[in-house]
Amino acid sequence: MAEKPTIVLVHGFWGGAAHWANVIVELDKRGYDRIRAVENPLTSLADDAERTRKMVKQADGPVVLVGHSYGGAVITEAGDLPNVTALVYIAAFAPDAGESPGQISQEKPPAAFENIAPDSDGYLWIKPDKFHDSFAQDVSREEALVMAVTQKAPLASTFGDNVTAPAWRAKPTYYQVSTQDRMIHPDNERRMAQRMNPRKTIELDASHASLASRPVEVCDLIELAVRETTG
């Protein structure tokens, strides 16, 4: 295979770049030495897309963009750069033009929607005592506790930010559905995947946090994108 590309990992709501920890370790085991994880501010889709674009532009050579959860909306908005060869969605939003994550969620609310609560400053949180059951029911209590305590709350308005020009219309795509997802309805994931006509869709018996609970299978999908678009 040719020189391995840079893999840029984009986190979603209620967590930062460290949510990719298990995927990073697995990719490293497989010989990937160009791994980057964006730390997005979660203040607006425009802000997060710009932060991601800057990370992509820093890469020398081809980039495979991987987005989890709301990070899927970010790579949809930011993935049109010429060195991006593939978009990989991990239990993620993939809005079309004029769509927002909030709109998609309201059309088919996920099981844990009621466990999201705003604070007085306009940020949205998953109730800490509901985090394990809502976001990551298939990881250990200890791992979920750390996620709950360190969660990174988005501004509520970010949920309503619309995608402008979806990169998945022009780039090869890959999608992982979490069949036990309580943060994005699994049927919404299937619908978003189907309309993208991805090169590969996989379904995992996993929570929303499949990047933490099923890193081997997630990395298998990332590697497929690497082989098919940069090999």
N, CA, C and O of each residue as an XYZ file, in Angstrom:
924
protein
N       0.836     -1.186      0.000
C       0.000      0.000      0.000
C       0.876      1.243      0.000
O       1.993      1.219      0.518
N       0.385      2.302     -0.566
C       1.097      3.571     -0.560
C       1.202      4.099      0.869
O       0.619      3.537      1.796
N       1.945      5.173      1.028
C       2.091      5.780      2.356
C       0.722      6.047      2.958
O      -0.180      6.558      2.293
N       0.586      5.693      4.227
C      -0.723      5.798      4.872
C      -1.161      7.263      4.968
O      -0.333      8.152      5.168
N      -2.472      7.508      4.823
C      -2.981      8.882      4.909
C      -3.048      9.355      6.350
O      -2.827      8.585      7.285
N      -3.351     10.615      6.510
C      -3.687     11.138      7.831
C      -5.153     10.824      8.114
O      -6.023     11.051      7.274
N      -5.407     10.308      9.291
C      -6.779     10.056      9.724
C      -7.145     11.136     10.737
O      -6.518     11.247     11.790
N      -8.152     11.921     10.416
C      -8.596     13.013     11.280
C      -9.922     12.613     11.918
O     -10.904     12.360     11.220
N      -9.943     12.559     13.241
C     -11.095     12.112     14.022
C     -11.820     13.323     14.593
O     -11.201     14.207     15.186
N     -13.122     13.355     14.412
C     -13.928     14.511     14.819
C     -14.997     14.057     15.810
O     -15.883     13.275     15.467
N     -14.904     14.551     17.026
C     -15.842     14.143     18.082
C     -17.182     14.845     17.939
O     -17.343     15.765     17.137
N     -18.130     14.390     18.731
C     -19.463     14.972     18.719
C     -19.773     15.752     19.982
O     -18.874     16.224     20.677
N     -21.063     15.878     20.267
C     -21.503     16.541     21.486
C     -21.166     15.686     22.715
O     -21.021     14.467     22.621
N     -21.047     16.342     23.842
C     -20.892     15.727     25.161
C     -19.586     14.966     25.343
O     -19.487     14.054     26.163
N     -18.600     15.358     24.567
C     -17.273     14.780     24.750
C     -16.275     15.495     23.886
O     -16.642     16.247     22.983
N     -14.998     15.257     24.164
C     -13.953     15.862     23.369
C     -13.182     14.832     22.585
O     -13.650     13.713     22.374
N     -11.999     15.214     22.155
C     -11.172     14.346     21.321
C     -10.840     13.034     22.016
O     -10.627     12.019     21.351
N     -10.793     13.041     23.346
C     -10.424     11.829     24.082
C     -11.462     10.715     23.957
O     -11.169      9.569     24.298
N     -12.666     11.024     23.477
C     -13.639      9.964     23.229
C     -13.116      8.948     22.214
O     -13.594      7.816     22.154
N     -12.130      9.363     21.420
C     -11.551      8.474     20.404
C     -10.428      7.610     20.956
O      -9.752      6.935     20.179
N     -10.204      7.602     22.257
C      -9.026      6.953     22.843
C      -8.835      5.516     22.355
O      -7.737      5.146     21.939
N      -9.883      4.712     22.403
C      -9.743      3.300     22.037
C      -9.489      3.126     20.550
O      -8.765      2.216     20.146
N     -10.078      3.986     19.735
C      -9.837      3.945     18.295
C      -8.405      4.366     17.994
O      -7.752      3.766     17.141
N      -7.912      5.382     18.678
C      -6.536      5.846     18.470
C      -5.544      4.731     18.780
O      -4.606      4.495     18.019
N      -5.753      4.055     19.887
C      -4.846      2.965     20.273
C      -4.898      1.837     19.237
O      -3.864      1.281     18.868
N      -6.093      1.508     18.777
C      -6.238      0.438     17.785
C      -5.605      0.827     16.447
O      -4.946     -0.002     15.819
N      -5.791      2.053     16.007
C      -5.165      2.495     14.754
C      -3.644      2.481     14.867
O      -2.946      2.124     13.918
N      -3.139      2.869     16.023
C      -1.696      2.848     16.242
C      -1.158      1.423     16.148
O      -0.101      1.194     15.560
N      -1.880      0.470     16.725
C      -1.478     -0.942     16.637
C      -1.393     -1.404     15.181
O      -0.593     -2.276     14.844
N      -2.219     -0.814     14.332
C      -2.269     -1.221     12.930
C      -1.266     -0.458     12.063
O      -1.239     -0.617     10.842
N      -0.456      0.356     12.696
C       0.619      1.005     11.971
C       0.329      2.395     11.453
O       1.105      2.938     10.666
N      -0.776      2.979     11.883
C      -1.091      4.348     11.441
C      -0.357      5.330     12.351
O      -0.575      5.358     13.562
N       0.506      6.123     11.752
C       1.292      7.067     12.544
C       0.915      8.519     12.270
O       1.557      9.444     12.768
N      -0.129      8.703     11.477
C      -0.640     10.053     11.217
C      -2.105     10.092     11.654
O      -3.018      9.964     10.839
N      -2.300     10.269     12.930
C      -3.644     10.321     13.519
C      -3.785     11.682     14.189
O      -2.925     12.105     14.962
N      -4.873     12.350     13.879
C      -5.164     13.636     14.504
C      -6.590     13.588     15.050
O      -7.475     12.984     14.444
N      -6.800     14.222     16.186
C      -8.137     14.295     16.775
C      -8.455     15.759     17.049
O      -7.812     16.403     17.878
N      -9.442     16.267     16.351
C      -9.839     17.667     16.486
C     -10.491     17.888     17.853
O     -11.227     17.031     18.343
N     -10.219     19.019     18.451
C     -10.927     19.439     19.668
C     -11.805     20.618     19.274
O     -11.343     21.758     19.223
N     -13.068     20.337     18.997
C     -13.973     21.381     18.519
C     -14.587     22.168     19.676
O     -14.794     21.617     20.758
N     -14.877     23.443     19.457
C     -15.440     24.261     20.535
C     -16.908     23.974     20.838
O     -17.391     24.293     21.924
N     -17.623     23.372     19.880
C     -19.059     23.080     20.037
C     -19.871     24.351     20.297
O     -20.817     24.360     21.085
N     -19.468     25.421     19.608
C     -20.168     26.691     19.754
C     -21.084     26.992     18.573
O     -22.074     27.708     18.724
N     -20.764     26.455     17.407
C     -21.625     26.541     16.232
C     -21.067     25.586     15.190
O     -19.893     25.219     15.232
N     -21.920     25.188     14.256
C     -21.440     24.319     13.189
C     -20.355     25.024     12.373
O     -19.373     24.398     11.973
N     -20.530     26.312     12.129
C     -19.529     27.069     11.374
C     -18.185     27.079     12.098
O     -17.145     26.886     11.470
N     -18.197     27.303     13.415
C     -16.950     27.317     14.193
C     -16.281     25.946     14.167
O     -15.068     25.842     13.984
N     -17.075     24.906     14.350
C     -16.519     23.558     14.413
C     -16.003     23.106     13.048
O     -14.966     22.449     12.959
N     -16.723     23.454     11.995
C     -16.264     23.107     10.650
C     -14.961     23.830     10.326
O     -14.068     23.250      9.709
N     -14.846     25.086     10.734
C     -13.621     25.837     10.460
C     -12.443     25.252     11.234
O     -11.336     25.158     10.705
N     -12.678     24.862     12.479
C     -11.597     24.234     13.262
C     -11.153     22.939     12.586
O      -9.958     22.653     12.517
N     -12.094     22.169     12.095
C     -11.762     20.913     11.427
C     -11.034     21.159     10.111
O     -10.068     20.465      9.792
N     -11.493     22.139      9.354
C     -10.803     22.473      8.095
C      -9.334     22.829      8.351
O      -8.451     22.414      7.599
N      -9.081     23.589      9.401
C      -7.704     23.970      9.708
C      -6.853     22.736      9.982
O      -5.704     22.662      9.545
N      -7.418     21.760     10.709
C      -6.687     20.528     10.986
C      -6.409     19.766      9.692
O      -5.307     19.254      9.498
N      -7.397     19.691      8.812
C      -7.225     18.980      7.544
C      -6.167     19.661      6.690
O      -5.341     18.993      6.068
N      -6.191     20.984      6.659
C      -5.226     21.720      5.831
C      -3.792     21.565      6.331
O      -2.845     21.731      5.562
N      -3.631     21.251      7.608
C      -2.298     21.034      8.158
C      -1.706     19.708      7.707
O      -0.492     19.517      7.789
N      -2.532     18.795      7.237
C      -2.071     17.459      6.860
C      -1.351     17.506      5.514
O      -1.763     18.207      4.589
N      -0.280     16.752      5.432
C       0.481     16.629      4.195
C       0.013     15.367      3.475
O       0.342     14.257      3.894
N      -0.742     15.530      2.410
C      -1.236     14.374      1.677
C      -2.698     14.097      1.962
O      -3.398     14.938      2.526
N      -3.167     12.896      1.566
C      -4.591     12.580      1.683
C      -5.059     12.444      3.129
O      -4.293     12.084      4.023
N      -6.340     12.744      3.328
C      -6.966     12.688      4.651
C      -8.249     11.873      4.572
O      -9.060     12.065      3.667
N      -8.426     10.964      5.523
C      -9.709     10.300      5.737
C     -10.334     10.946      6.961
O      -9.763     10.910      8.051
N     -11.508     11.537      6.780
C     -12.212     12.235      7.866
C     -13.219     11.285      8.506
O     -14.011     10.643      7.818
N     -13.174     11.208      9.832
C     -14.051     10.304     10.572
C     -14.824     11.114     11.605
O     -14.219     11.807     12.423
N     -16.149     11.036     11.579
C     -16.969     11.814     12.503
C     -17.895     10.940     13.322
O     -18.537     10.034     12.791
N     -17.964     11.209     14.617
C     -18.892     10.521     15.512
C     -19.986     11.489     15.947
O     -19.712     12.638     16.291
N     -21.243     11.005     15.929
C     -22.364     11.776     16.452
C     -22.485     13.108     15.694
O     -22.545     13.110     14.464
N     -22.521     14.229     16.409
C     -22.561     15.539     15.758
C     -21.322     15.776     14.888
O     -21.363     16.583     13.960
N     -20.237     15.086     15.182
C     -19.053     15.186     14.341
C     -19.338     14.802     12.897
O     -18.619     15.219     11.989
N     -20.389     14.007     12.678
C     -20.800     13.698     11.318
C     -21.302     14.931     10.585
O     -21.036     15.099      9.394
N     -22.029     15.798     11.292
C     -22.457     17.056     10.674
C     -21.248     17.927     10.357
O     -21.226     18.621      9.341
N     -20.243     17.889     11.231
C     -19.040     18.697     11.022
C     -18.285     18.225      9.782
O     -17.878     19.047      8.961
N     -18.089     16.905      9.633
C     -17.352     16.439      8.452
C     -18.189     16.599      7.185
O     -17.641     16.713      6.089
N     -19.507     16.609      7.331
C     -20.379     16.887      6.185
C     -20.174     18.302      5.691
O     -20.177     18.554      4.486
N     -19.995     19.236      6.628
C     -19.813     20.647      6.280
C     -18.377     20.956      5.863
O     -18.145     21.809      5.006
N     -17.410     20.258      6.474
C     -15.998     20.606      6.274
C     -15.267     19.672      5.319
O     -14.099     19.906      5.008
N     -15.925     18.624      4.851
C     -15.229     17.572      4.124
C     -15.042     17.788      2.645
O     -14.698     16.850      1.926
N     -15.261     19.010      2.164
C     -15.163     19.272      0.733
C     -13.751     19.659      0.294
O     -13.534     19.937     -0.885
N     -12.796     19.682      1.209
C     -11.431     20.050      0.851
C     -10.833     19.004     -0.095
O     -11.145     17.819      0.020
N      -9.984     19.428     -1.021
C      -9.521     18.517     -2.065
C      -8.702     17.337     -1.571
O      -8.678     16.298     -2.231
N      -8.023     17.463     -0.417
C      -7.214     16.333      0.062
C      -8.006     15.333      0.888
O      -7.447     14.331      1.336
N      -9.301     15.580      1.103
C     -10.157     14.609      1.796
C     -10.596     13.551      0.793
O     -11.257     13.859     -0.198
N     -10.223     12.295      1.059
C     -10.534     11.211      0.128
C     -11.770     10.421      0.521
O     -12.379      9.772     -0.330
N     -12.154     10.460      1.795
C     -13.306      9.675      2.255
C     -13.859     10.270      3.537
O     -13.148     10.913      4.309
N     -15.153     10.035      3.741
C     -15.855     10.424      4.968
C     -16.386      9.156      5.618
O     -17.069      8.355      4.980
N     -16.061      8.983      6.896
C     -16.509      7.806      7.637
C     -17.383      8.285      8.793
O     -16.946      9.077      9.629
N     -18.611      7.801      8.830
C     -19.596      8.218      9.834
C     -19.772      7.111     10.859
O     -20.105      5.978     10.510
N     -19.547      7.445     12.133
C     -19.659      6.485     13.225
C     -20.846      6.889     14.100
O     -20.744      7.801     14.920
N     -21.984      6.191     13.910
C     -23.214      6.534     14.643
C     -23.423      8.049     14.624
O     -23.541      8.693     15.666
N     -23.465      8.589     13.422
C     -23.314     10.032     13.256
C     -24.435     10.663     12.452
O     -25.123     10.003     11.674
N     -24.598     11.956     12.664
C     -25.483     12.751     11.827
C     -24.830     12.980     10.464
O     -23.628     13.230     10.366
N     -25.651     12.890      9.420
C     -25.202     13.203      8.064
C     -26.288     14.048      7.404
O     -26.983     13.572      6.506
N     -26.437     15.290      7.839
C     -27.533     16.120      7.320
C     -27.354     16.450      5.843
O     -26.239     16.500      5.325
N     -28.474     16.669      5.189
C     -28.465     17.188      3.825
C     -28.466     18.716      3.909
O     -28.537     19.280      5.001
N     -28.388     19.373      2.774
C     -28.424     20.830      2.750
C     -29.713     21.340      3.402
O     -30.802     20.861      3.085
N     -29.590     22.302      4.303
C     -30.749     22.863      4.970
C     -31.255     22.063      6.145
O     -32.264     22.431      6.748
N     -30.583     20.976      6.491
C     -30.975     20.154      7.644
C     -30.016     20.392      8.809
O     -28.854     20.752      8.623
N     -30.542     20.179     10.018
C     -29.731     20.292     11.225
C     -29.864     19.016     12.051
O     -30.833     18.276     11.881
N     -28.914     18.746     12.937
C     -29.057     17.605     13.836
C     -30.332     17.671     14.679
O     -30.974     16.649     14.922
N     -30.696     18.877     15.124
C     -31.909     19.010     15.926
C     -33.158     18.639     15.152
O     -34.041     17.957     15.673
N     -33.231     19.084     13.917
C     -34.383     18.765     13.078
C     -34.509     17.261     12.867
O     -35.603     16.703     12.963
N     -33.389     16.611     12.581
C     -33.394     15.169     12.355
C     -33.830     14.437     13.618
O     -34.597     13.476     13.547
N     -33.343     14.887     14.776
C     -33.704     14.242     16.043
C     -35.180     14.414     16.371
O     -35.811     13.494     16.892
N     -35.733     15.581     16.072
C     -37.136     15.823     16.375
C     -38.060     14.976     15.497
O     -39.153     14.599     15.920
N     -37.618     14.683     14.282
C     -38.445     13.875     13.388
C     -38.615     12.452     13.910
O     -39.676     11.852     13.741
N     -37.590     11.919     14.534
C     -37.649     10.581     15.125
C     -36.809     10.613     16.399
O     -35.629     10.262     16.370
N     -37.403     11.030     17.512
C     -36.613     11.229     18.733
C     -35.979      9.933     19.226
O     -36.601      8.872     19.177
N     -34.733     10.025     19.703
C     -34.071      8.850     20.260
C     -34.576      8.536     21.662
O     -35.261      9.349     22.283
N     -34.233      7.355     22.149
C     -34.776      6.874     23.420
C     -34.398      7.765     24.597
O     -35.184      7.910     25.534
N     -33.221      8.360     24.566
C     -32.737      9.129     25.713
C     -32.885     10.630     25.537
O     -32.251     11.400     26.259
N     -33.705     11.058     24.598
C     -33.842     12.486     24.307
C     -34.205     13.281     25.557
O     -33.730     14.401     25.743
N     -35.042     12.708     26.410
C     -35.513     13.429     27.600
C     -34.417     13.573     28.660
O     -34.588     14.319     29.625
N     -33.306     12.875     28.494
C     -32.214     12.973     29.462
C     -31.219     14.085     29.130
O     -30.191     14.221     29.793
N     -31.526     14.876     28.106
C     -30.720     16.043     27.754
C     -31.359     17.264     28.402
O     -32.554     17.509     28.233
N     -30.566     18.028     29.139
C     -31.125     19.155     29.891
C     -30.291     20.410     29.682
O     -29.063     20.345     29.726
N     -30.945     21.568     29.453
C     -30.209     22.825     29.312
C     -29.844     23.400     30.670
O     -30.516     23.146     31.669
N     -28.766     24.182     30.692
C     -28.467     24.938     31.902
C     -28.825     26.411     31.685
O     -29.316     26.780     30.618
N     -28.584     27.239     32.679
C     -29.016     28.641     32.617
C     -28.165     29.474     31.668
O     -28.511     30.619     31.375
N     -27.050     28.912     31.181
C     -26.171     29.638     30.261
C     -26.369     29.232     28.804
O     -25.647     29.701     27.924
N     -27.344     28.361     28.545
C     -27.635     27.987     27.173
C     -26.885     26.770     26.659
O     -26.880     26.507     25.456
N     -26.245     26.020     27.562
C     -25.554     24.796     27.175
C     -26.432     23.580     27.466
O     -27.234     23.583     28.401
N     -26.266     22.550     26.654
C     -27.026     21.315     26.819
C     -26.148     20.233     27.430
O     -25.012     20.032     26.999
N     -26.668     19.546     28.420
C     -25.946     18.477     29.103
C     -26.767     17.191     29.090
O     -27.997     17.228     29.053
N     -26.088     16.075     29.119
C     -26.758     14.823     29.470
C     -26.732     14.740     30.994
O     -25.673     14.888     31.604
N     -27.884     14.505     31.610
C     -27.937     14.404     33.069
C     -26.896     13.377     33.530
O     -26.915     12.232     33.078
N     -25.993     13.782     34.424
C     -24.881     12.896     34.788
C     -25.313     11.511     35.259
O     -24.666     10.514     34.938
N     -26.404     11.448     36.020
C     -26.847     10.136     36.525
C     -27.524      9.298     35.447
O     -27.841      8.130     35.670
N     -27.744      9.896     34.275
C     -28.359      9.176     33.159
C     -27.367      8.913     32.027
O     -27.722      8.317     31.011
N     -26.122      9.360     32.205
C     -25.169      9.307     31.101
C     -24.877      7.873     30.664
O     -24.912      7.564     29.473
N     -24.591      7.005     31.624
C     -24.246      5.625     31.278
C     -25.362      4.969     30.481
O     -25.118      4.355     29.442
N     -26.573      5.101     30.970
C     -27.719      4.458     30.320
C     -28.074      5.114     28.989
O     -28.625      4.458     28.104
N     -27.767      6.398     28.839
C     -28.173      7.136     27.645
C     -27.150      7.062     26.519
O     -27.511      6.872     25.357
N     -25.892      7.210     26.857
C     -24.847      7.444     25.867
C     -23.970      6.216     25.625
O     -23.517      5.979     24.505
N     -23.738      5.443     26.676
C     -22.684      4.424     26.598
C     -23.011      3.213     27.457
O     -22.205      2.806     28.293
N     -24.185      2.640     27.254
C     -24.621      1.552     28.131
C     -23.801      0.281     27.971
O     -23.914     -0.624     28.798
N     -22.978      0.186     26.930
C     -22.185     -1.029     26.712
C     -20.705     -0.844     27.053
O     -19.875     -1.648     26.631
N     -20.362      0.198     27.807
C     -19.015      0.308     28.357
C     -19.110      0.157     29.869
O     -20.207      0.164     30.428
N     -17.978      0.020     30.524
C     -17.992     -0.178     31.968
C     -18.544      1.047     32.684
O     -18.539      2.158     32.154
N     -19.018      0.813     33.898
C     -19.525      1.925     34.702
C     -18.436      2.972     34.897
O     -18.707      4.171     34.850
N     -17.199      2.516     35.117
C     -16.101      3.450     35.367
C     -15.812      4.310     34.135
O     -15.613      5.519     34.253
N     -15.790      3.687     32.957
C     -15.524      4.445     31.742
C     -16.643      5.447     31.480
O     -16.385      6.583     31.082
N     -17.881      5.026     31.703
C     -19.007      5.936     31.505
C     -18.993      7.064     32.532
O     -19.377      8.192     32.221
N     -18.557      6.770     33.742
C     -18.469      7.807     34.780
C     -17.504      8.902     34.358
O     -17.804     10.087     34.511
N     -16.339      8.514     33.823
C     -15.375      9.511     33.365
C     -15.973     10.337     32.225
O     -15.811     11.557     32.191
N     -16.661      9.678     31.295
C     -17.316     10.405     30.207
C     -18.343     11.393     30.754
O     -18.435     12.527     30.283
N     -19.118     10.957     31.754
C     -20.166     11.811     32.308
C     -19.585     13.033     33.001
O     -20.084     14.146     32.834
N     -18.531     12.824     33.778
C     -17.944     13.922     34.550
C     -17.200     14.896     33.637
O     -17.171     16.097     33.904
N     -16.600     14.384     32.565
C     -15.801     15.230     31.669
C     -16.568     15.657     30.432
O     -15.970     16.203     29.505
N     -17.865     15.426     30.386
C     -18.626     15.750     29.178
C     -18.481     17.229     28.830
O     -18.359     18.092     29.700
N     -18.499     17.482     27.532
C     -18.321     18.831     26.995
C     -19.660     19.256     26.400
O     -20.077     18.738     25.365
N     -20.313     20.174     27.040
C     -21.660     20.562     26.632
C     -21.624     21.515     25.445
O     -20.847     22.470     25.444
N     -22.447     21.269     24.442
C     -22.555     22.211     23.326
C     -23.523     23.342     23.660
O     -24.400     23.199     24.512
N     -23.347     24.459     22.978
C     -24.390     25.478     23.009
C     -25.645     24.905     22.371
O     -25.572     24.274     21.317
N     -26.782     25.117     22.995
C     -28.025     24.551     22.481
C     -28.292     24.974     21.042
O     -28.849     24.204     20.259
N     -27.896     26.194     20.692
C     -28.159     26.692     19.347
C     -27.457     25.876     18.264
O     -27.903     25.849     17.117
N     -26.359     25.213     18.626
C     -25.611     24.419     17.650
C     -26.469     23.297     17.083
O     -26.305     22.906     15.927
N     -27.380     22.783     17.895
C     -28.276     21.716     17.456
C     -29.098     22.136     16.237
O     -29.479     21.299     15.419
N     -29.368     23.440     16.121
C     -30.215     23.926     15.043
C     -29.471     24.465     13.845
O     -30.097     24.954     12.905
N     -28.150     24.389     13.850
C     -27.372     24.915     12.727
C     -27.488     23.987     11.519
O     -27.277     22.779     11.624
N     -27.830     24.576     10.364
C     -28.041     23.791      9.146
C     -26.746     23.583      8.372
O     -25.887     24.462      8.310
N     -26.630     22.404      7.786
C     -25.561     22.147      6.831
C     -25.849     22.950      5.559
O     -27.009     23.113      5.178
N     -24.809     23.445      4.912
C     -24.992     24.231      3.689
C     -24.808     23.380      2.438
O     -25.733     23.244      1.637
N     -23.624     22.810      2.269
C     -23.335     21.993      1.077
C     -22.728     20.668      1.540
O     -21.536     20.620      1.847
N     -23.511     19.602      1.596
C     -23.025     18.346      2.174
C     -21.920     17.689      1.350
O     -22.100     17.390      0.170
N     -20.781     17.471      1.989
C     -19.646     16.874      1.291
C     -19.913     15.436      0.880
O     -19.272     14.931     -0.042
N     -20.850     14.764      1.549
C     -21.107     13.359      1.197
C     -21.707     13.216     -0.196
O     -21.742     12.113     -0.741
N     -22.173     14.302     -0.775
C     -22.680     14.227     -2.141
C     -21.548     14.094     -3.172
O     -21.785     13.702     -4.315
N     -20.326     14.420     -2.758
C     -19.210     14.402     -3.700
C     -18.080     13.457     -3.299
O     -17.221     13.145     -4.123
N     -18.065     12.996     -2.045
C     -16.964     12.174     -1.537
C     -17.431     10.745     -1.258
O     -18.598     10.538     -0.928
N     -16.543      9.760     -1.384
C     -16.880      8.390     -0.959
C     -17.210      8.361      0.532
O     -16.529      8.998      1.336
N     -18.256      7.621      0.894
C     -18.699      7.589      2.281
C     -18.804      6.155      2.794
O     -18.948      5.196      2.035
N     -18.723      6.058      4.124
C     -18.813      4.785      4.848
C     -19.602      5.079      6.119
O     -19.442      6.147      6.710
N     -20.453      4.145      6.547
C     -21.342      4.460      7.673
C     -21.464      3.264      8.608
O     -21.639      2.126      8.173
N     -21.368      3.550      9.902
C     -21.600      2.546     10.941
C     -22.846      2.914     11.739
O     -22.911      3.977     12.356
N     -23.823      2.030     11.718
C     -25.061      2.181     12.482
C     -24.904      1.481     13.827
O     -24.420      0.351     13.884
N     -25.306      2.140     14.903
C     -25.391      1.508     16.225
C     -26.846      1.121     16.484
O     -27.704      1.989     16.646
N     -27.116     -0.172     16.522
C     -28.508     -0.625     16.601
C     -29.129     -0.392     17.980
O     -30.352     -0.427     18.116
N     -28.295     -0.154     19.012
C     -28.813      0.126     20.360
C     -28.576      1.582     20.757
O     -28.479      1.906     21.940
N     -28.484      2.451     19.755
C     -28.211      3.867     20.000
C     -29.408      4.537     20.665
O     -30.536      4.415     20.186
N     -29.168      5.238     21.758
C     -30.224      5.953     22.464
C     -30.094      7.473     22.335
O     -30.892      8.219     22.903
N     -29.077      7.929     21.578
C     -28.877      9.358     21.368
C     -29.256      9.803     19.958
O     -29.700     10.936     19.767
N     -29.088      8.932     18.977
C     -29.616      9.128     17.627
C     -30.429      7.874     17.310
O     -29.922      6.758     17.427
N     -31.659      8.050     16.919
C     -32.495      6.875     16.645
C     -31.833      6.022     15.563
O     -31.451      6.545     14.516
N     -31.692      4.708     15.804
C     -31.055      3.858     14.796
C     -31.703      3.950     13.413
O     -31.014      3.833     12.400
N     -33.018      4.157     13.363
C     -33.667      4.281     12.059
C     -33.270      5.581     11.358
O     -33.225      5.636     10.129
N     -32.984      6.625     12.137
C     -32.456      7.847     11.537
C     -31.075      7.596     10.951
O     -30.750      8.087      9.870
N     -30.265      6.827     11.674
C     -28.938      6.499     11.151
C     -29.062      5.719      9.843
O     -28.350      6.001      8.879
N     -29.953      4.753      9.814
C     -30.137      3.956      8.593
C     -30.615      4.839      7.435
O     -30.165      4.685      6.300
N     -31.515      5.749      7.732
C     -32.043      6.622      6.674
C     -30.960      7.528      6.127
O     -30.831      7.692      4.914
N     -30.175      8.123      7.028
C     -29.105      9.012      6.576
C     -28.053      8.243      5.779
O     -27.521      8.744      4.789
N     -27.761      7.024      6.222
C     -26.788      6.212      5.493
C     -27.309      5.859      4.108
O     -26.588      5.970      3.116
N     -28.553      5.436      4.047
C     -29.105      4.955      2.773
C     -29.094      6.044      1.708
O     -28.766      5.781      0.551
N     -29.448      7.251      2.091
C     -29.532      8.305      1.072
C     -28.151      8.764      0.602
O     -28.034      9.379     -0.458
N     -27.101      8.469      1.384
C     -25.751      8.791      0.952
C     -25.228      7.789     -0.061
O     -24.257      8.059     -0.768
N     -25.876      6.625     -0.131
C     -25.391      5.545     -0.986
C     -23.925      5.244     -0.691
O     -23.077      5.338     -1.579
N     -23.625      4.879      0.565
C     -22.232      4.675      0.951
C     -21.627      3.446      0.281
O     -22.335      2.535     -0.149
N     -20.320      3.447      0.206
C     -19.635      2.270     -0.311
C     -19.803      1.076      0.616
O     -19.806     -0.073      0.175
N     -19.942      1.363      1.910
C     -20.122      0.289      2.885
C     -20.909      0.805      4.076
O     -20.611      1.875      4.607
N     -21.918      0.041      4.500
C     -22.631      0.293      5.748
C     -22.500     -0.940      6.622
O     -22.704     -2.060      6.153
N     -22.162     -0.745      7.891
C     -22.152     -1.855      8.831
C     -23.068     -1.509      9.997
O     -23.226     -0.341     10.351
N     -23.669     -2.535     10.586
C     -24.482     -2.360     11.781
C     -23.816     -3.099     12.931
O     -23.453     -4.268     12.802
N     -23.659     -2.412     14.056
C     -23.083     -3.007     15.250
C     -24.117     -2.996     16.368
O     -24.858     -2.026     16.528
N     -24.163     -4.063     17.129
C     -25.024     -4.146     18.309
C     -24.341     -3.343     19.414
O     -23.722     -3.898     20.322
N     -24.474     -2.018     19.310
C     -23.675     -1.126     20.149
C     -24.483      0.090     20.544
O     -25.510      0.405     19.943
N     -23.992      0.766     21.572
C     -24.569      2.028     22.026
C     -24.120      3.160     21.111
O     -23.443      2.939     20.106
N     -24.510      4.371     21.479
C     -24.044      5.544     20.753
C     -22.518      5.634     20.800
O     -21.894      6.141     19.868
N     -21.924      5.144     21.879
C     -20.477      5.227     22.068
C     -19.763      4.028     21.457
O     -18.890      3.438     22.094
N     -20.118      3.668     20.246
C     -19.468      2.529     19.585
C     -17.976      2.760     19.397
O     -17.203      1.803     19.355
N     -17.565      4.010     19.285
C     -16.139      4.304     19.164
C     -15.371      3.856     20.396
O     -14.174      3.578     20.313
N     -16.053      3.781     21.552
C     -15.422      3.310     22.785
C     -15.621      1.813     22.993
O     -14.716      1.123     23.460
N     -16.806      1.310     22.646
C     -17.125     -0.087     22.951
C     -16.734     -1.066     21.852
O     -16.527     -2.248     22.126
N     -16.630     -0.588     20.600
C     -16.345     -1.477     19.476
C     -15.240     -0.908     18.577
O     -15.430     -0.776     17.368
N     -14.093     -0.573     19.165
C     -13.050      0.090     18.361
C     -12.474     -0.771     17.244
O     -12.040     -0.241     16.221
N     -12.462     -2.086     17.424
C     -11.899     -2.954     16.385
C     -12.736     -2.875     15.119
O     -12.202     -2.692     14.025
N     -14.049     -3.014     15.268
C     -14.931     -2.951     14.100
C     -14.955     -1.559     13.489
O     -15.015     -1.416     12.268
N     -14.908     -0.529     14.334
C     -14.852      0.844     13.827
C     -13.581      1.040     13.007
O     -13.618      1.646     11.936
N     -12.470      0.533     13.502
C     -11.203      0.679     12.768
C     -11.196     -0.168     11.496
O     -10.563      0.207     10.509
N     -11.884     -1.292     11.509
C     -12.011     -2.077     10.279
C     -12.668     -1.241      9.181
O     -12.247     -1.279      8.025
N     -13.705     -0.485      9.553
C     -14.400      0.350      8.571
C     -13.500      1.496      8.103
O     -13.463      1.821      6.916
N     -12.780      2.101      9.042
C     -11.846      3.172      8.668
C     -10.785      2.626      7.716
O     -10.447      3.271      6.723
N     -10.265      1.449      8.017
C      -9.241      0.852      7.148
C      -9.783      0.541      5.762
O      -9.065      0.682      4.772
N     -11.029      0.123      5.679
C     -11.635     -0.112      4.376
C     -11.658      1.183      3.575
O     -11.337      1.184      2.387
N     -12.036      2.285      4.220
C     -12.029      3.576      3.542
C     -10.631      3.961      3.083
O     -10.458      4.511      1.996
N      -9.642      3.673      3.906
C      -8.253      3.954      3.537
C      -7.871      3.148      2.293
O      -7.349      3.703      1.326
N      -8.132      1.844      2.321
C      -7.729      0.968      1.216
C      -8.410      1.368     -0.098
O      -7.787      1.370     -1.160
N      -9.687      1.700     -0.005
C     -10.443      1.944     -1.219
C     -10.239      3.343     -1.801
O     -10.498      3.566     -2.984
N      -9.786      4.266     -0.992
C      -9.692      5.656     -1.497
C      -8.283      6.233     -1.500
O      -8.049      7.284     -2.097
N      -7.342      5.560     -0.841
C      -5.967      6.087     -0.825
C      -4.931      5.016     -1.142
O      -3.747      5.334     -1.254
N      -5.336      3.761     -1.288
C      -4.376      2.666     -1.452
C      -3.692      2.686     -2.813
O      -2.859      1.826     -3.097
